[in-house]
């Protein structure tokens, strides 16, 4: 599975949330969602210290994309 869509109704707003996989294959699809995104939520397993370097590289790459610039990001 590459992504899962959840749609919520908050007050008068319809909010679409895409849960995108963080594995190597899943990350290839992330840029397809950047331009339409209003905000990003980046979830990581902070107990997996072995992957923190990998996360740093991934997050740096994500933040360098102009389609993400200026959008709120929750870590």
C-alpha positions in Angstrom: 0.0 0.0 0.0 1.4 3.4 -1.0 -1.1 5.7 0.7 -4.3 5.7 2.6 -6.8 8.5 2.5 -8.9 9.6 5.5 -11.5 12.4 5.1 -12.8 14.2 8.2 -15.4 16.9 8.6 -14.2 19.5 11.0 -16.8 22.2 11.6 -17.6 23.3 8.0 -14.3 22.1 6.6 -13.6 18.8 4.9 -10.0 17.7 5.6 -8.3 15.0 3.6 -5.4 13.2 5.3 -3.1 11.0 3.3 -1.0 8.5 5.3 2.0 7.9 3.1 4.5 5.1 3.7 8.0 6.1 4.8 9.8 3.2 3.3 12.1 3.8 0.3 9.4 2.9 -2.3 6.8 5.0 -0.5 9.0 8.1 -0.3 9.2 8.1 -4.1 5.5 9.1 -4.1 5.7 11.9 -1.6 6.4 14.7 -4.1 3.2 13.9 -5.9 1.3 15.3 -2.8 3.4 18.4 -2.0 1.8 21.0 -4.2 -1.8 20.3 -3.0 -0.8 19.9 0.7 -1.8 22.7 3.1 0.4 21.2 5.9 2.6 18.2 6.6 2.8 15.9 9.6 6.1 14.0 9.7 5.9 11.0 12.1 9.0 9.2 13.2 9.8 6.5 15.8 12.1 8.4 18.2 12.9 5.1 20.0 14.7 3.8 16.9 17.9 5.7 17.4 19.6 3.7 14.5 17.4 5.5 12.0 17.9 9.0 13.2 20.6 9.7 10.6 18.4 8.4 7.9 15.5 10.6 9.1 17.8 13.6 9.2 18.6 13.1 5.5 15.0 12.4 4.5 13.7 15.5 6.4 16.4 17.7 5.0 15.5 16.6 1.5 11.8 17.1 2.2 12.3 20.6 3.5 14.5 21.6 0.6 11.6 21.1 -1.9 10.1 24.4 -3.0 6.6 22.9 -3.1 6.9 22.5 0.7 8.3 25.9 1.4 6.2 28.0 3.7 3.8 25.2 4.7 3.4 24.3 8.3 5.1 21.1 9.4 4.4 19.1 12.6 7.1 16.7 13.7 
